[in-house]
């Protein structure tokens, strides 16, 4: 029904508005429009006698919210008219219905141009589809996966897609939890991520924030030992313990490209800080370290401070919201005078 409306509107030789129930926003070349919750206005110029103008106007869409299947079908119809998208950001709100449509049209998006946000993925088939999209499309440069239900098999799909992708620069999983877990399966998915991080040399940012119920440090540590390309690693609020951070620190001792590490909001404590200090004593690429809200006392900060006397590269350190006293801050500020550290957040 929605596609037939589009076809009928194309008979008119004038600018038209297409109305759909729902909510989204689109930004065109020189028109910024934010629409309400009751009606979606998709503003395009359809000129049946001038298809070139039609294609040019559609190609001006920079931000697109594919929030429902019927919007995706209309989007697919535009592509079949020969529209070449210059879209920079696509938000897929309900990915289980919309992702298959986007996936089969990914080739219409220019290479190395697209940022994609996937929200609320729940179906197994969606992760398989996403993996296939990573393997086949060279358009993606950034993927944000938000509020999704993960399983060992779904993580395996993600790893397989990353392993065979050569365009993605940033991959982020936010506020997601592993809802099924079998110990015997963990080795398989760890091996999959090890191969992915070893073979993928284009991924620069790997970001997990508030992802619970699985050992993210254990999942990535072996792969990080063999990775040459990652520049930023964020494992924020993933319930990483001192024992888990020990594996991570060992893996990063000789990492040759990583310059930013964020393990904030994890209960690593003083024992974990000691492991990080050991890594800093050896590592020579890290520039920025965030260990805020990690339950670290003056004892842990002293060990970090001692490591800074050996480290020659770290220039920025964040220790906000820890258990230290003013004595710990005074000590680090004194260390700062004779080390590479230039910025201290506290």
C-alpha positions in Angstrom: 0.0 0.0 0.0 2.8 2.4 0.9 4.7 1.7 -2.2 1.6 2.1 -4.4 1.1 5.6 -2.8 4.6 6.5 -3.8 4.0 5.3 -7.4 0.8 7.4 -7.7 2.6 10.5 -6.3 5.2 10.2 -9.0 2.6 11.1 -11.6 2.5 14.7 -10.3 4.9 17.3 -11.8 5.3 19.2 -8.5 6.8 18.9 -5.1 4.9 16.6 -2.8 4.8 15.4 0.7 4.4 11.7 1.6 2.7 11.0 4.9 3.3 7.9 7.0 2.2 7.3 10.5 5.1 7.0 12.9 8.2 9.1 13.8 11.5 9.8 12.2 13.6 12.7 10.9 15.4 13.2 7.7 18.0 15.8 6.8 18.1 16.9 3.2 20.7 19.1 1.4 19.7 22.4 2.8 16.6 21.5 4.8 16.6 20.5 8.4 13.4 18.9 9.6 12.4 17.4 12.8 8.9 15.9 12.9 6.5 14.9 15.7 5.4 11.5 17.0 2.1 11.3 15.1 3.2 11.8 11.5 6.3 11.3 9.4 6.8 13.7 6.6 9.2 12.3 4.0 10.1 15.4 1.9 11.2 14.5 -1.6 10.7 16.0 -5.1 9.2 13.6 -7.5 9.3 14.8 -11.1 8.1 12.1 -13.5 9.3 14.1 -16.5 12.6 14.9 -14.9 14.0 11.7 -13.2 17.4 13.2 -13.0 16.1 15.9 -10.6 14.3 13.3 -8.6 17.4 11.2 -8.2 19.5 14.3 -7.2 17.0 15.3 -4.5 16.8 11.8 -3.0 20.6 11.5 -3.0 20.7 14.6 -0.8 19.4 12.6 2.2 22.1 12.6 4.8 20.4 11.1 7.8 17.7 8.4 7.6 15.7 6.6 10.2 14.4 3.3 9.1 12.1 2.8 12.0 9.6 0.3 10.5 9.2 -2.2 7.6 7.0 0.1 5.5 9.6 2.9 5.6 12.2 0.3 4.5 10.0 -0.8 1.6 9.7 2.8 0.4 13.4 3.3 0.9 14.0 0.1 -1.3 11.6 1.5 -3.9 13.6 4.7 -4.2 16.8 2.7 -4.7 15.2 0.7 -7.5 14.5 3.9 -9.3 18.3 4.3 -9.7 18.9 6.7 -6.7 22.5 6.7 -5.6 22.5 7.5 -1.9 25.0 9.7 -0.3 23.5 9.0 3.1 26.0 9.2 6.0 24.0 7.8 8.9 21.2 5.3 9.0 19.3 4.5 12.2 17.5 1.2 12.2 15.2 1.3 15.2 13.6 -2.1 15.0 16.3 -4.1 13.2 14.6 -7.5 13.1 12.2 -6.2 10.5 14.3 -3.6 8.8 17.8 -5.0 8.6 17.2 -7.6 5.9 15.8 -4.9 3.6 18.8 -2.7 4.3 21.2 -5.5 3.9 20.1 -6.5 0.4 20.4 -2.9 -0.7 23.7 -2.1 0.9 25.5 -2.2 -2.4 23.6 1.0 -3.4 25.5 3.0 -0.8 28.9 4.4 -1.8 31.9 2.6 -0.4 33.5 3.8 2.9 30.7 6.2 3.7 28.0 4.8 6.0 27.5 4.9 9.7 24.8 2.5 10.9 23.0 2.3 14.3 21.1 -0.9 15.0 18.7 -0.8 18.0 16.9 -3.7 19.8 18.1 -6.6 17.7 16.5 -9.8 19.2 16.1 -12.4 16.4 18.8 -14.9 15.6 18.3 -14.2 11.9 19.2 -10.5 12.4 22.7 -11.3 13.6 23.2 -13.7 10.6 22.0 -10.9 8.3 24.3 -8.4 10.0 27.3 -10.8 9.7 26.6 -11.2 5.9 26.3 -7.5 5.5 29.7 -7.0 7.1 31.2 -9.6 4.9 29.7 -8.3 1.6 29.4 -4.5 2.0 32.3 -2.1 1.8 30.0 0.9 2.7 30.1 0.6 6.4 32.7 2.6 8.4 30.9 2.7 11.8 28.4 0.4 13.4 26.6 1.0 16.7 24.6 -1.9 18.2 22.4 -0.7 21.0 20.2 -2.6 23.5 20.5 -6.0 21.8 20.1 -9.5 23.1 23.3 -11.4 22.7 24.1 -15.0 22.8 27.2 -17.0 22.2 26.0 -17.8 18.7 25.2 -14.2 18.0 28.7 -13.1 19.2 30.1 -15.7 16.9 28.2 -14.1 13.9 29.6 -10.7 14.8 33.2 -12.1 15.0 32.8 -13.8 11.6 31.6 -10.6 10.0 34.5 -8.6 11.5 36.9 -11.2 10.4 35.9 -10.8 6.7 35.4 -7.0 6.7 37.9 -4.5 5.3 36.0 -1.1 5.6 34.7 -0.8 9.2 36.7 1.6 11.3 34.5 1.7 14.5 32.3 -1.0 16.1 30.4 -0.3 19.3 28.1 -2.5 21.4 26.1 -0.6 24.0 23.8 -1.6 26.8 23.6 -5.3 25.7 23.6 -8.5 27.7 24.3 -12.1 27.1 21.1 -14.0 27.8 22.2 -17.5 27.2 25.6 -19.0 28.0 27.2 -22.4 28.0 30.7 -22.8 29.2 31.6 -25.3 26.5 30.7 -22.7 23.8 32.9 -19.9 25.2 36.0 -21.4 23.7 34.5 -21.3 20.2 33.5 -17.7 20.3 36.8 -16.7 21.9 38.6 -18.4 19.0 36.3 -16.6 16.5 37.2 -13.2 18.0 40.9 -14.1 18.1 40.8 -14.8 14.4 38.7 -11.7 13.7 41.2 -9.4 15.6 44.1 -11.1 14.0 42.9 -10.9 10.4 41.1 -7.5 10.5 43.6 -4.7 10.1 41.3 -1.8 9.4 39.2 -1.7 12.6 40.5 1.2 14.7 37.9 1.4 17.5 36.3 -1.4 19.4 33.8 -0.3 22.1 31.8 -2.2 24.6 29.8 -0.2 27.1 27.7 -1.7 29.9 27.6 -5.1 28.4 26.9 -7.6 31.1 26.8 -11.4 31.8 29.9 -12.3 29.9 33.7 -12.1 30.3 34.5 -9.5 27.7 38.2 -9.3 28.7 38.6 -13.0 28.3 36.8 -12.9 25.0 39.2 -10.4 23.5 42.5 -10.9 25.2 43.9 -13.6 23.0 42.9 -11.7 19.9 44.5 -8.5 21.1 47.8 -10.3 21.4 47.8 -10.8 17.6 46.1 -7.5 16.5 47.8 -4.8 14.5 45.4 -2.0 13.8 43.3 -1.2 16.8 43.8 2.3 18.1 41.0 2.7 20.7 39.6 0.1 23.1 36.7 0.9 25.4 35.4 -1.7 27.9 33.3 0.6 30.1 31.0 -0.8 32.7 31.4 -4.5 31.7 31.9 -5.8 35.3 35.6 -6.6 34.6 37.3 -7.9 37.7 41.0 -7.8 38.8 41.5 -11.3 37.5 40.0 -10.5 34.1 41.9 -7.3 33.7 45.1 -9.2 34.3 44.5 -11.1 31.0 43.7 -7.8 29.3 46.8 -6.1 30.6 49.1 -9.0 29.5 47.6 -8.8 26.0 48.3 -5.1 25.7 51.9 -5.0 27.0 53.3 -5.2 23.5 50.4 -4.0 21.4 51.9 -1.9 18.6 49.0 0.4 17.7 46.7 1.0 20.6 46.9 4.5 22.0 43.6 4.9 24.0 42.3 2.5 26.6 39.1 3.0 28.7 38.2 0.5 31.3 36.2 2.9 33.5 33.3 1.8 35.7 34.8 -1.7 36.3 35.5 -3.0 39.9 39.2 -3.9 39.2 40.4 -2.5 42.6 44.0 -2.1 43.7 44.9 -5.6 42.4 43.6 -4.6 39.0 45.5 -1.3 39.2 48.7 -3.3 39.8 48.1 -5.3 36.6 47.6 -2.1 34.7 50.8 -0.7 36.2 52.7 -3.7 35.0 51.3 -3.1 31.5 52.3 0.6 31.6 55.8 -0.4 32.6 56.2 -2.2 29.3 53.8 -0.6 26.8 55.2 2.1 24.6 52.2 3.2 22.5 49.4 4.1 25.0 48.7 7.8 25.2 45.4 8.0 27.1 44.2 5.8 29.9 40.8 6.0 31.7 40.5 4.1 35.0 37.8 6.3 36.6 35.2 4.7 38.9 37.3 1.5 39.3 37.4 1.2 43.1 41.1 2.1 43.3 42.6 3.5 46.5 45.9 5.3 47.2 47.7 2.0 47.2 46.6 1.3 43.6 47.4 4.9 42.5 50.9 4.6 43.9 51.5 1.5 41.8 50.3 3.4 38.7 52.5 6.4 39.7 55.6 4.1 40.0 54.8 2.7 36.5 54.6 6.2 35.1 58.3 6.8 36.0 59.2 4.0 33.6 56.5 4.7 30.9 57.5 7.3 28.3 54.3 7.7 26.3 51.2 8.1 28.5 50.1 11.7 28.4 46.6 11.6 29.8 45.2 9.8 32.8 41.6 9.8 34.2 41.2 8.7 37.8 37.9 10.3 38.7 35.4 8.7 41.1 37.9 6.3 42.8 38.5 5.5 46.5 41.7 7.5 46.8 42.3 10.4 49.2 44.0 13.7 48.6 47.3 12.0 49.3 47.0 9.9 46.2 46.3 12.9 44.1 49.3 14.8 45.5 51.6 11.8 44.8 50.4 11.6 41.1 50.8 15.3 40.6 54.4 15.1 41.9 55.0 12.1 39.5 53.5 14.2 36.7 56.4 16.7 36.9 59.0 14.2 35.8 57.0 11.9 33.5 55.3 12.1 30.1 52.0 12.7 31.8 50.5 16.1 30.9 46.8 15.8 31.7 45.4 14.3 35.0 41.6 14.1 35.5 40.5 13.7 39.1 
